[in-house]
């Protein structure tokens, strides 16, 4: 679905998603505050852009220990 839309525009999937997000953001004025429902819908729209079958990140992959490692671990 997303790949076909990107291809129809002659764009990569990444460029298409970026442009869609920018287009959606431009619809909201600088003074507008998004409601919780609008934020939820935006996340749902972005999630719908992901190809089917993309595995979720594990809890370990997004744990604090995994993200913030000690400098000693880098050597």
C-alpha positions as CSV (number, residue, x, y, z in Angstrom):
1,X,0.0,0.0,0.0
2,X,2.6,2.6,1.1
3,X,5.1,1.3,-1.5
4,X,2.6,1.7,-4.3
5,X,1.7,5.2,-3.2
6,X,5.4,6.2,-3.0
7,X,6.0,4.6,-6.4
8,X,3.1,6.5,-7.9
9,X,4.7,9.7,-6.8
10,X,8.1,8.6,-8.0
11,X,9.5,8.7,-4.5
12,X,11.2,6.3,-2.1
13,X,9.1,5.1,0.8
14,X,11.1,7.2,3.2
15,X,10.7,10.4,1.1
16,X,7.0,9.7,0.7
17,X,6.5,9.3,4.5
18,X,8.5,12.4,5.2
19,X,6.5,14.5,2.7
20,X,3.2,13.1,4.0
21,X,4.2,14.1,7.6
22,X,5.2,17.6,6.4
23,X,1.9,18.0,4.5
24,X,-0.1,16.9,7.5
25,X,1.9,19.2,9.8
26,X,1.2,22.2,7.4
27,X,-2.5,21.6,7.8
28,X,-2.2,22.6,11.5
29,X,-1.7,26.3,12.2
30,X,1.1,27.4,14.5
31,X,-1.4,28.4,17.2
32,X,-3.5,25.1,17.0
33,X,-3.1,22.6,19.8
34,X,-3.6,19.0,18.8
35,X,-6.2,17.0,20.7
36,X,-5.4,13.6,22.1
37,X,-7.6,12.1,19.4
38,X,-5.7,14.0,16.7
39,X,-2.4,12.8,18.1
40,X,-3.7,9.2,18.3
41,X,-4.9,9.4,14.7
42,X,-1.5,10.7,13.5
43,X,0.3,7.8,15.1
44,X,-2.3,5.4,13.6
45,X,-1.7,7.0,10.2
46,X,2.0,6.6,10.5
47,X,1.7,3.0,11.7
48,X,-0.5,2.2,8.7
49,X,2.4,3.3,6.5
50,X,4.7,0.5,7.8
51,X,4.8,-2.6,5.7
52,X,3.0,-5.7,7.0
53,X,5.1,-8.1,9.0
54,X,7.6,-5.7,10.4
55,X,8.5,-7.2,13.8
56,X,8.1,-5.1,16.9
57,X,11.1,-4.2,19.0
58,X,11.7,-6.3,22.0
59,X,11.6,-4.9,25.5
60,X,15.4,-5.4,25.7
61,X,16.0,-3.4,22.5
62,X,14.3,-0.4,24.0
63,X,15.4,-0.7,27.5
64,X,17.4,2.0,29.2
65,X,20.4,-0.3,29.6
66,X,20.3,-1.0,25.9
67,X,20.0,2.6,24.8
68,X,22.4,4.2,27.3
69,X,25.5,2.1,27.6
70,X,28.7,2.9,29.5
71,X,31.6,4.4,27.7
72,X,33.7,1.4,28.8
73,X,31.4,-0.8,26.7
74,X,32.4,1.1,23.5
75,X,36.1,0.2,23.7
